Amino acid sequence: MKKTSNKKTTSYFLAILSAYIILQFLWWGYMLIKENPAKATMVIGEGSVFLLILIYGISRYQLSIQRELSLHQRQSNFLLSVTHELKTPISSVQLILQTIIKHELEPDQIRVFLEKALDENKKSESLIQNMLHAASLENQRIELFRTTLRTDEFNPELMKQLQERFPYSDLRIKTTNPFIFQADRFMLEGVLIHLVENSVKYGAQHIAIDLEEEATRVKIQVSDDGIGINEADRPFIYDKFFRSGDENKREKPGTGLGLFIAKQFIELHQGTLTHKEQLPKGSIFTITLPK
């Protein structure tokens, strides 16, 4: 609430200051015309140009300020999210280890607890990887390593990873005719895993990945029947730290880095990542890679 109040105060201040500057400009123009009516045409002509430039400059400055404030708020939300999402698995692993130490458990029980601890550790590892990827992308320190991929090998390996991570989801990977293409396996798998993770996070029951070979490109579609993305949020989904929904009523985990990293990874391939709504509900993300 305090951040929202500060943002509104800044907007009001800029609006009042802008109005004052424009009124002063008009007043001095009026005084010049009153002092020398013969120059009224020149004053009005040149004054109009300067007034338009002034209004344009003020609007651009105000937009820049709003963007900076919005970015600062998203960064603050990101820090809170990271703190929470790191603290939760660390606390879980600590509780699991304390349980194993304090109680005499059967080997099968110990194995179950250790598997849970491993799952929590993977969550922390994934979060840290995303943060490192985002930093590397900002500093342009990530390199693309293209390898030749065969869909009849790539698809089963990807499916195995997805089933391990999302065992209760209805997943399907389909290629009409197997084909060969080139991409960075690590980046492409990361993008597809993140898109599926988003689908699961937002209520999708059925998720399909379709790979298709075209004349000059490879097209990969990830479609789901989840709740979709709010229309107001769609222009910002690839912005760093942006998360859909109300930050004051955060119900879904996340840091706002996933789609930012996904889009950057695809653009490193000179490809595109686009989104559209699926009717009656759901989302479709389309990846295109040059062949």
C-alpha positions as CSV (number, residue, x, y, z in Angstrom):
1,M,0.0,0.0,0.0
2,K,2.8,2.4,0.8
3,K,4.5,1.8,-2.6
4,T,1.2,2.5,-4.3
5,S,0.7,5.7,-2.3
6,N,4.3,6.9,-3.2
7,K,3.7,6.2,-6.8
8,K,0.4,8.2,-6.8
9,T,2.1,11.1,-4.9
10,T,4.9,11.2,-7.6
11,S,2.3,11.2,-10.4
12,Y,0.3,14.0,-8.8
13,F,3.5,16.1,-8.2
14,L,4.6,15.7,-11.8
15,A,1.1,16.6,-13.1
16,I,1.0,19.8,-10.9
17,L,4.5,20.8,-11.9
18,S,3.8,20.2,-15.6
19,A,0.6,22.3,-15.4
20,Y,2.5,25.1,-13.7
21,I,5.2,25.1,-16.4
22,I,2.7,25.2,-19.2
23,L,0.6,27.9,-17.6
24,Q,3.7,30.0,-17.1
25,F,4.7,29.5,-20.7
26,L,1.2,30.6,-21.9
27,W,1.3,33.6,-19.5
28,W,4.6,34.9,-20.8
29,G,3.4,34.4,-24.4
30,Y,0.3,36.5,-23.5
31,M,2.5,39.2,-22.0
32,L,4.7,39.3,-25.1
33,I,1.7,39.7,-27.4
34,K,0.2,42.4,-25.1
35,E,3.6,44.3,-25.1
36,N,4.0,44.1,-28.9
37,P,0.8,43.1,-30.8
38,A,2.6,43.4,-34.1
39,K,4.5,40.3,-33.3
40,A,1.5,38.3,-32.3
41,T,1.7,35.9,-35.3
42,M,5.4,35.2,-34.7
43,V,4.8,34.6,-31.0
44,I,1.8,32.3,-31.5
45,G,3.6,30.4,-34.3
46,E,6.9,29.8,-32.5
47,G,5.2,29.5,-29.2
48,S,3.0,26.7,-30.5
49,V,6.0,24.7,-31.7
50,F,7.8,25.2,-28.4
51,L,4.7,24.3,-26.4
52,L,4.2,21.1,-28.4
53,I,7.9,20.2,-27.8
54,L,7.5,21.1,-24.1
55,I,4.4,18.9,-23.7
56,Y,6.1,16.0,-25.6
57,G,9.2,16.3,-23.4
58,I,7.1,16.4,-20.2
59,S,5.0,13.3,-21.2
60,R,8.2,11.4,-22.1
61,Y,9.8,12.3,-18.8
62,Q,6.7,11.3,-16.9
63,L,6.5,8.0,-18.8
64,S,10.1,7.3,-17.9
65,I,9.5,8.0,-14.3
66,Q,6.5,5.7,-14.2
67,R,8.6,2.9,-15.8
68,E,11.4,3.3,-13.3
69,L,8.9,3.2,-10.4
70,S,7.3,0.1,-11.9
71,L,10.6,-1.6,-12.3
72,H,11.6,-0.7,-8.8
73,Q,8.4,-2.2,-7.5
74,R,8.9,-5.4,-9.5
75,Q,12.5,-5.7,-8.2
76,S,11.2,-5.4,-4.7
77,N,8.6,-8.0,-5.3
78,F,11.3,-10.2,-6.9
79,L,13.5,-10.0,-3.8
80,L,10.6,-10.9,-1.5
81,S,9.7,-13.9,-3.8
82,V,13.3,-15.1,-3.9
83,T,13.6,-14.9,-0.1
84,H,10.3,-16.8,0.4
85,E,11.0,-19.5,-2.3
86,L,14.5,-20.1,-1.0
87,K,13.5,-20.2,2.6
88,T,10.7,-22.7,2.0
89,P,12.8,-25.6,0.6
90,I,15.6,-24.9,3.0
91,S,13.2,-25.1,5.9
92,S,11.7,-28.3,4.5
93,V,15.1,-30.0,4.0
94,Q,16.1,-29.0,7.6
95,L,12.8,-30.5,9.0
96,I,13.3,-33.7,7.0
97,L,16.9,-34.1,8.3
98,Q,15.9,-33.4,11.9
99,T,13.1,-36.0,11.6
100,I,15.6,-38.6,10.3
101,I,18.1,-37.9,13.1
102,K,15.6,-37.8,16.0
103,H,13.5,-40.9,15.0
104,E,14.4,-44.5,14.3
105,L,12.9,-45.0,10.9
106,E,12.7,-47.9,8.6
107,P,14.9,-47.9,5.5
108,D,11.8,-47.4,3.3
109,Q,10.7,-44.4,5.3
110,I,14.2,-42.9,5.2
111,R,14.2,-43.3,1.4
112,V,10.9,-41.4,1.1
113,F,12.1,-38.6,3.3
114,L,15.4,-38.3,1.3
115,E,13.5,-38.2,-2.0
116,K,11.4,-35.3,-0.6
117,A,14.6,-33.5,0.5
118,L,16.0,-34.1,-3.0
119,D,12.9,-32.6,-4.6
120,E,13.1,-29.5,-2.4
121,N,16.8,-29.2,-3.3
122,K,15.9,-29.3,-7.0
123,K,13.5,-26.4,-6.5
124,S,16.3,-24.3,-4.9
125,E,18.7,-25.3,-7.7
126,S,16.2,-24.3,-10.4
127,L,15.6,-20.9,-8.7
128,I,19.3,-20.2,-8.5
129,Q,19.9,-21.3,-12.1
130,N,17.2,-18.9,-13.2
131,M,18.9,-16.0,-11.4
132,L,22.3,-16.9,-12.9
133,H,20.8,-17.2,-16.4
134,A,19.1,-13.8,-16.0
135,A,22.4,-12.2,-14.9
136,S,24.3,-13.8,-17.7
137,L,21.8,-12.7,-20.3
138,E,22.0,-9.1,-19.0
139,N,25.8,-9.2,-19.3
140,Q,25.6,-11.1,-22.6
141,R,27.7,-13.9,-21.2
142,I,25.6,-16.8,-22.4
143,E,26.8,-18.6,-25.6
144,L,24.7,-20.7,-28.0
145,F,25.9,-24.2,-28.6
146,R,23.9,-25.6,-31.5
147,T,23.8,-29.4,-31.9
148,T,21.9,-31.5,-34.3
149,L,18.7,-32.9,-32.7
150,R,16.4,-35.7,-34.0
151,T,12.8,-35.5,-32.9
152,D,12.6,-39.2,-32.5
153,E,15.3,-39.0,-29.8
154,F,14.6,-35.5,-28.4
155,N,10.9,-36.1,-27.8
156,P,11.2,-39.2,-25.6
157,E,14.1,-37.6,-23.5
158,L,12.0,-34.5,-23.0
159,M,8.9,-36.5,-22.1
160,K,10.9,-38.4,-19.5
161,Q,12.1,-35.2,-17.8
162,L,8.5,-33.7,-17.9
163,Q,7.0,-36.9,-16.4
164,E,9.5,-36.8,-13.5
165,R,8.8,-33.2,-12.8
166,F,5.1,-33.3,-13.3
167,P,4.0,-36.8,-12.7
168,Y,0.2,-36.0,-12.3
169,S,-0.2,-34.0,-15.5
170,D,-1.6,-35.2,-18.8
171,L,1.3,-34.5,-21.1
172,R,1.6,-35.2,-24.8
173,I,4.4,-34.6,-27.3
174,K,3.6,-35.1,-31.0
175,T,5.5,-34.9,-34.3
176,T,3.7,-35.8,-37.4
177,N,6.9,-36.8,-39.3
178,P,10.2,-37.1,-37.5
179,F,12.8,-34.6,-38.6
180,I,16.2,-33.2,-37.8
181,F,16.9,-29.6,-36.7
182,Q,19.6,-27.6,-34.9
183,A,19.3,-25.9,-31.6
184,D,21.0,-25.6,-28.2
185,R,19.5,-28.6,-26.4
186,F,20.0,-27.2,-22.9
187,M,18.2,-23.9,-23.8
188,L,15.4,-25.5,-25.7
189,E,14.7,-28.1,-23.1
190,G,14.7,-25.3,-20.4
191,V,12.2,-23.2,-22.4
192,L,9.8,-26.1,-22.9
193,I,10.1,-27.3,-19.3
194,H,9.3,-23.7,-18.1
195,L,6.3,-23.4,-20.4
196,V,4.9,-26.7,-19.1
197,E,5.6,-25.7,-15.5
198,N,3.6,-22.4,-16.1
199,S,0.7,-24.4,-17.6
200,V,0.7,-26.8,-14.5
201,K,1.0,-23.8,-12.1
202,Y,-2.1,-22.1,-13.6
203,G,-4.4,-25.1,-13.6
204,A,-3.9,-26.9,-16.9
205,Q,-5.2,-30.4,-17.0
206,H,-4.0,-31.3,-20.5
207,I,-0.8,-30.0,-22.1
208,A,0.4,-30.7,-25.6
209,I,3.7,-30.0,-27.3
210,D,3.6,-30.2,-31.1
211,L,6.8,-30.0,-33.2
212,E,6.4,-29.3,-36.9
213,E,8.9,-28.9,-39.7
214,E,8.2,-26.2,-42.3
215,A,10.1,-25.0,-45.3
216,T,12.4,-22.5,-43.7
217,R,11.7,-23.0,-40.0
218,V,10.8,-25.3,-37.1
219,K,7.6,-24.5,-35.2
220,I,7.0,-25.8,-31.7
221,Q,3.6,-25.2,-30.0
222,V,2.9,-25.6,-26.3
223,S,-0.9,-25.5,-25.7
224,D,-2.9,-26.0,-22.5
225,D,-6.4,-25.7,-21.1
226,G,-5.4,-23.6,-18.0
227,I,-6.9,-20.3,-16.9
228,G,-4.9,-18.3,-19.5
229,I,-3.3,-14.8,-19.1
230,N,-5.3,-11.7,-18.3
231,E,-5.6,-9.4,-21.3
232,A,-4.1,-6.5,-19.4
233,D,-1.0,-8.5,-18.5
234,R,-0.2,-9.9,-22.0
235,P,2.0,-7.0,-23.2
236,F,4.3,-7.4,-20.1
237,I,4.6,-11.2,-19.7
238,Y,8.2,-11.2,-21.1
239,D,9.4,-8.3,-18.9
240,K,11.9,-9.2,-16.3
241,F,10.4,-9.6,-12.8
242,F,6.8,-9.3,-14.1
243,R,4.3,-11.6,-12.6
244,S,0.7,-11.8,-13.7
245,G,-2.0,-10.9,-11.1
246,D,-2.2,-8.8,-8.0
247,E,1.1,-8.7,-6.2
248,N,-0.7,-7.9,-2.9
249,K,-2.7,-11.2,-3.3
250,R,0.1,-13.5,-4.5
251,E,-1.2,-17.0,-4.8
252,K,1.2,-18.6,-7.2
253,P,4.9,-19.1,-6.6
254,G,7.4,-17.6,-9.1
255,T,10.0,-14.8,-9.5
256,G,9.0,-13.3,-12.8
257,L,12.1,-14.5,-14.6
258,G,10.9,-17.6,-16.4
259,L,9.3,-16.1,-19.5
260,F,12.0,-13.4,-19.7
261,I,14.7,-16.1,-19.9
262,A,12.7,-18.2,-22.3
263,K,12.2,-15.4,-24.8
264,Q,15.9,-14.4,-24.5
265,F,17.0,-18.0,-25.1
266,I,14.8,-18.3,-28.2
267,E,16.0,-14.9,-29.6
268,L,19.6,-16.1,-29.2
269,H,18.6,-18.7,-31.8
270,Q,17.3,-15.9,-34.0
271,G,13.8,-17.3,-33.3
272,T,10.6,-16.0,-31.9
273,L,8.4,-16.8,-28.9
274,T,4.8,-15.6,-29.1
275,H,1.6,-16.1,-27.1
276,K,-2.1,-16.3,-27.9
277,E,-5.2,-17.3,-26.1
278,Q,-6.8,-20.7,-26.8
279,L,-10.6,-21.0,-26.9
280,P,-12.6,-21.7,-24.9
281,K,-9.8,-21.4,-22.4
282,G,-6.0,-21.9,-22.1
283,S,-2.9,-20.5,-23.8
284,I,-0.7,-21.4,-26.8
285,F,2.9,-20.5,-26.8
286,T,4.6,-20.8,-30.2
287,I,8.3,-21.1,-30.7
288,T,9.8,-20.6,-34.2
289,L,13.4,-21.5,-34.9
290,P,15.2,-21.0,-38.2
291,K,15.8,-24.2,-40.0
